[in-house]
Amino acid sequence: MSVLDRILIVDDEVRALEAMSRTLDTDFEVLAARNTEEAFRFLEEYRIKVILCDNRMPGTSGVAFLAEVRRRWPSPIRLLISAYSDVDDIIEGVNNGGIYQFIAKPWHPSNLLLIIKNLVKLYDLQAENALLASETRATTEQVEHSNRQTKKKLAQRFQLDSIFRCQNSPLNHACEQLTQVAPFDVSVLITGESGTGKEMFARALHYGSHRAERPFVAENCAALSDEFLISELFGHVKGAFTGAVSEHIGLLEQADGGTVFLDEIGDVTPSFQVKLLRVLQEGELRPLGSNKSRQVNIRIVAATNRNLEEEVRAGRFRADLYYRLATVNINLAPLRQRPDDIELIANYLLNSLAISFGKKISGFSKEAMGLMRAFSWPGNVRELQNEVKRCLVLAQGKKIEAQDLSPKLRGLVQAPLRGGSLAQQVGELERNLIEEAIRKHGNHKSKIATELGLSRVGLRNKLLRYQIEIADQGSSLD
């Protein structure tokens, strides 16, 4: 079982402390302190990655507490929880407490969770960078050899062959597009629902291009405020804003010669859209606080689960930026349209996770896999991965059985058929799905097959199996 990342919340208000703990304790090990004395004891005993501290507390302020933390434990990332009226305190927090970000009250649970997740990743990256810096004592030859090996492993991991799909997968068209466009320096927009693997495709695009030896940088545009996003990507000069005590080279400049992946591009503000458009048009950027532009040679790959054409028509997204980003648009089919892929991916995840979990499970029963193939998977591959993990933890036999699945999957089968097995129930469910697709698309076999995630041959076999007839109305409908 993996150890959860540890965070510390400091707030004298019990209700606020409990609310934040409930929001975060599913994903993190939360230490809750009602005063700074208790917080200091936690810091002395545990390795903490992120600290959230309320500013208004009796006895001492959050800024004073974080300033002392900065002096004694500089590694944890420090956040100040503050009301909008505490502007002076926020400035003092940046200067003295070294806070990375402040969170305004009232905060939203999903936003708070997203911020903490990203800051934990930032902590891990900083720790990794510190470790790498300490290893620079190694000879140049050793470092270069290590870099080459790392790049080689990454290229192998993210090549197209690593994208699991069946022979007739609806994902094949997207893979063919990726192969065609990878060698050419054009912007690519990858669309699809959350969890369909947009970042994996972006990395495959990078490692299939002539930029493979240069950096690949990814940024979630929805995870940061506009100011932080601009600073993170474009960089800033010393003194650009309160707390900018040194120059910061932005990710766009760090990725010079490589690829920049901008996830959730549909969520960016109009002001950010203007800045990004300049990079795409002119190949140059201007850090915050600077009056000089810098040239960059990067390839932009963007992704979104929104319909950007509708966003353009609604006036929320610039048309000129959309056409710059979507030179080629690659759409990823959701998992529910890829039932054969579900089986392939689930078995791969099961085999790989079983080793790390130390369990000997050989696969899924026919009934269990039937239910998994029939489920809609709104969270796509991420949700499938969580389901496989859950099954591995709870399964008692040598295979994953239908009863090991979560209630949402078992609920696909309602009342048991009289005298019928679970396999018969799954078959009846599959028949119903086929008949529903026929009602939706008439006799158009190609659309029916696409809806069900089947090949033409696969559809024909299903129709024969369930003795379902579709009138043949000519090749135009076939």
WOCORJO-V769794 format. One record per backbone hydrogen bond with DSSP energy under -1.0 kcal/mol. CO is the residue of the C=O (numbers start at 0). NH is the residue of the N-H. E is the energy in kcal/mol with one decimal. If there is no record, write none. Layout:
BEGIN
co=CO nh=NH e=E
co=CO nh=NH e=E
END
This chain:
BEGIN
co=4 nh=28 e=-2.8
co=5 nh=48 e=-2.7
co=6 nh=30 e=-2.6
co=7 nh=51 e=-2.9
co=8 nh=32 e=-3.0
co=9 nh=53 e=-2.6
co=12 nh=16 e=-2.3
co=13 nh=17 e=-2.7
co=14 nh=18 e=-2.5
co=15 nh=19 e=-2.3
co=16 nh=20 e=-2.1
co=17 nh=21 e=-2.6
co=18 nh=22 e=-1.7
co=19 nh=23 e=-1.5
co=20 nh=24 e=-2.6
co=23 nh=27 e=-1.9
co=28 nh=6 e=-2.4
co=30 nh=8 e=-2.9
co=32 nh=10 e=-2.2
co=34 nh=38 e=-1.8
co=35 nh=39 e=-2.6
co=36 nh=40 e=-1.6
co=37 nh=41 e=-1.8
co=38 nh=42 e=-2.2
co=39 nh=43 e=-1.9
co=40 nh=44 e=-1.3
co=41 nh=45 e=-3.0
co=48 nh=76 e=-2.8
co=49 nh=7 e=-2.6
co=50 nh=78 e=-2.8
co=51 nh=9 e=-2.8
co=52 nh=80 e=-3.0
co=54 nh=56 e=-1.1
co=54 nh=61 e=-1.8
co=60 nh=64 e=-2.2
co=61 nh=65 e=-2.7
co=62 nh=66 e=-2.2
co=63 nh=67 e=-1.8
co=64 nh=68 e=-2.2
co=65 nh=69 e=-2.7
co=66 nh=70 e=-1.5
co=67 nh=71 e=-2.2
co=68 nh=72 e=-3.7
co=76 nh=50 e=-2.8
co=77 nh=99 e=-3.1
co=78 nh=52 e=-2.1
co=79 nh=102 e=-2.7
co=80 nh=54 e=-1.8
co=81 nh=104 e=-1.6
co=82 nh=85 e=-1.7
co=85 nh=89 e=-2.2
co=86 nh=90 e=-2.3
co=87 nh=91 e=-2.4
co=88 nh=92 e=-2.6
co=89 nh=93 e=-2.2
co=90 nh=94 e=-2.1
co=91 nh=95 e=-3.4
co=92 nh=98 e=-1.6
co=100 nh=79 e=-1.7
co=102 nh=81 e=-2.4
co=107 nh=111 e=-2.7
co=108 nh=112 e=-2.6
co=109 nh=113 e=-2.1
co=110 nh=114 e=-2.5
co=111 nh=115 e=-2.4
co=112 nh=116 e=-2.4
co=113 nh=117 e=-2.1
co=114 nh=118 e=-2.1
co=115 nh=119 e=-2.3
co=116 nh=120 e=-1.8
co=117 nh=121 e=-2.1
co=118 nh=122 e=-2.5
co=119 nh=123 e=-2.3
co=120 nh=124 e=-2.4
co=121 nh=125 e=-2.6
co=122 nh=126 e=-2.5
co=123 nh=127 e=-2.4
co=124 nh=128 e=-2.8
co=125 nh=129 e=-2.4
co=126 nh=130 e=-2.2
co=127 nh=131 e=-2.7
co=128 nh=132 e=-2.6
co=129 nh=133 e=-1.9
co=132 nh=135 e=-1.2
co=134 nh=137 e=-2.1
co=138 nh=142 e=-2.1
co=139 nh=143 e=-2.8
co=140 nh=144 e=-2.3
co=141 nh=145 e=-2.4
co=142 nh=146 e=-2.7
co=143 nh=147 e=-2.3
co=144 nh=148 e=-2.3
co=145 nh=149 e=-2.5
co=146 nh=150 e=-2.6
co=147 nh=151 e=-2.2
co=148 nh=152 e=-2.4
co=149 nh=153 e=-2.4
co=150 nh=154 e=-2.6
co=151 nh=155 e=-2.1
co=152 nh=156 e=-2.5
co=153 nh=157 e=-2.2
co=158 nh=161 e=-2.1
co=159 nh=162 e=-1.9
co=165 nh=168 e=-1.5
co=168 nh=171 e=-1.9
co=170 nh=174 e=-2.0
co=171 nh=175 e=-2.5
co=172 nh=176 e=-2.4
co=173 nh=177 e=-2.3
co=174 nh=178 e=-2.2
co=175 nh=179 e=-2.0
co=176 nh=180 e=-2.5
co=177 nh=181 e=-2.2
co=180 nh=183 e=-1.7
co=183 nh=185 e=-2.1
co=186 nh=327 e=-1.1
co=187 nh=301 e=-2.4
co=188 nh=329 e=-2.6
co=189 nh=303 e=-1.6
co=190 nh=331 e=-2.6
co=192 nh=195 e=-1.5
co=194 nh=380 e=-1.5
co=196 nh=200 e=-2.0
co=197 nh=201 e=-2.1
co=198 nh=202 e=-2.4
co=199 nh=203 e=-2.2
co=200 nh=204 e=-2.3
co=201 nh=205 e=-2.0
co=202 nh=206 e=-2.8
co=205 nh=208 e=-1.7
co=208 nh=211 e=-1.3
co=210 nh=213 e=-2.2
co=214 nh=258 e=-2.2
co=216 nh=260 e=-3.6
co=218 nh=262 e=-2.4
co=219 nh=222 e=-1.3
co=224 nh=228 e=-2.8
co=225 nh=229 e=-2.5
co=226 nh=230 e=-2.3
co=227 nh=231 e=-2.9
co=228 nh=232 e=-2.5
co=229 nh=233 e=-3.0
co=230 nh=234 e=-1.5
co=231 nh=250 e=-2.4
co=232 nh=251 e=-2.1
co=234 nh=287 e=-2.6
co=235 nh=247 e=-3.0
co=236 nh=239 e=-1.9
co=240 nh=243 e=-2.5
co=242 nh=244 e=-1.9
co=243 nh=238 e=-3.2
co=247 nh=235 e=-1.8
co=249 nh=253 e=-2.3
co=250 nh=254 e=-1.9
co=252 nh=255 e=-1.5
co=254 nh=257 e=-3.4
co=257 nh=298 e=-1.9
co=258 nh=216 e=-2.5
co=259 nh=300 e=-2.8
co=260 nh=218 e=-2.4
co=261 nh=302 e=-2.1
co=262 nh=220 e=-2.5
co=263 nh=266 e=-1.7
co=264 nh=267 e=-1.4
co=268 nh=272 e=-2.1
co=269 nh=273 e=-1.8
co=270 nh=274 e=-1.5
co=271 nh=275 e=-2.6
co=272 nh=276 e=-2.3
co=273 nh=277 e=-1.5
co=274 nh=278 e=-1.4
co=275 nh=279 e=-2.1
co=276 nh=280 e=-2.6
co=277 nh=281 e=-3.0
co=278 nh=282 e=-1.6
co=282 nh=295 e=-2.7
co=284 nh=293 e=-3.1
co=286 nh=289 e=-2.0
co=287 nh=236 e=-2.3
co=293 nh=284 e=-2.5
co=296 nh=256 e=-3.6
co=298 nh=259 e=-3.0
co=299 nh=187 e=-1.4
co=300 nh=261 e=-2.3
co=301 nh=189 e=-3.1
co=302 nh=264 e=-2.5
co=303 nh=191 e=-1.3
co=306 nh=310 e=-1.8
co=307 nh=311 e=-2.4
co=308 nh=312 e=-2.2
co=309 nh=313 e=-2.0
co=310 nh=315 e=-2.3
co=310 nh=316 e=-1.2
co=311 nh=314 e=-1.3
co=317 nh=321 e=-2.2
co=318 nh=322 e=-2.3
co=319 nh=323 e=-1.3
co=320 nh=324 e=-2.4
co=321 nh=325 e=-2.7
co=327 nh=188 e=-2.8
co=329 nh=190 e=-2.4
co=333 nh=336 e=-1.4
co=334 nh=337 e=-2.2
co=337 nh=341 e=-1.9
co=338 nh=342 e=-1.4
co=339 nh=343 e=-1.5
co=340 nh=344 e=-3.2
co=341 nh=345 e=-2.8
co=342 nh=346 e=-2.0
co=343 nh=347 e=-1.9
co=344 nh=348 e=-2.9
co=345 nh=349 e=-2.5
co=346 nh=350 e=-2.4
co=347 nh=351 e=-2.3
co=348 nh=352 e=-2.8
co=349 nh=353 e=-2.4
co=351 nh=355 e=-1.2
co=352 nh=356 e=-2.5
co=353 nh=358 e=-2.3
co=362 nh=399 e=-3.0
co=364 nh=368 e=-2.6
co=365 nh=369 e=-2.0
co=366 nh=370 e=-1.8
co=367 nh=371 e=-2.0
co=368 nh=372 e=-2.6
co=369 nh=373 e=-1.4
co=370 nh=374 e=-1.2
co=376 nh=379 e=-1.9
co=379 nh=383 e=-2.3
co=380 nh=384 e=-2.6
co=381 nh=385 e=-1.9
co=382 nh=386 e=-2.2
co=383 nh=387 e=-2.3
co=384 nh=388 e=-2.2
co=385 nh=389 e=-2.3
co=386 nh=390 e=-2.4
co=387 nh=391 e=-2.3
co=388 nh=392 e=-1.9
co=389 nh=393 e=-2.0
co=390 nh=394 e=-2.6
co=397 nh=361 e=-2.8
co=399 nh=364 e=-2.9
co=400 nh=403 e=-1.6
co=401 nh=404 e=-1.3
co=405 nh=408 e=-1.3
co=405 nh=409 e=-2.2
co=406 nh=410 e=-2.4
co=408 nh=411 e=-1.7
co=409 nh=412 e=-1.4
co=416 nh=419 e=-2.0
co=420 nh=424 e=-1.8
co=421 nh=425 e=-2.5
co=422 nh=426 e=-2.2
co=423 nh=427 e=-2.4
co=424 nh=428 e=-2.2
co=425 nh=429 e=-2.4
co=426 nh=430 e=-2.3
co=427 nh=431 e=-2.2
co=428 nh=432 e=-2.0
co=429 nh=433 e=-2.1
co=430 nh=434 e=-2.6
co=431 nh=435 e=-2.2
co=432 nh=436 e=-2.0
co=433 nh=437 e=-2.1
co=434 nh=438 e=-2.3
co=435 nh=439 e=-1.7
co=436 nh=440 e=-2.4
co=437 nh=441 e=-1.7
co=440 nh=443 e=-1.6
co=442 nh=444 e=-1.3
co=443 nh=447 e=-2.2
co=444 nh=448 e=-2.8
co=445 nh=449 e=-2.2
co=446 nh=450 e=-2.6
co=447 nh=451 e=-1.9
co=448 nh=453 e=-3.1
co=454 nh=458 e=-2.6
co=455 nh=459 e=-2.2
co=456 nh=460 e=-2.3
co=457 nh=461 e=-2.0
co=458 nh=462 e=-2.6
co=459 nh=463 e=-2.1
co=460 nh=464 e=-2.4
co=461 nh=465 e=-2.3
co=462 nh=467 e=-2.5
co=473 nh=476 e=-1.3
co=476 nh=444 e=-1.1
END
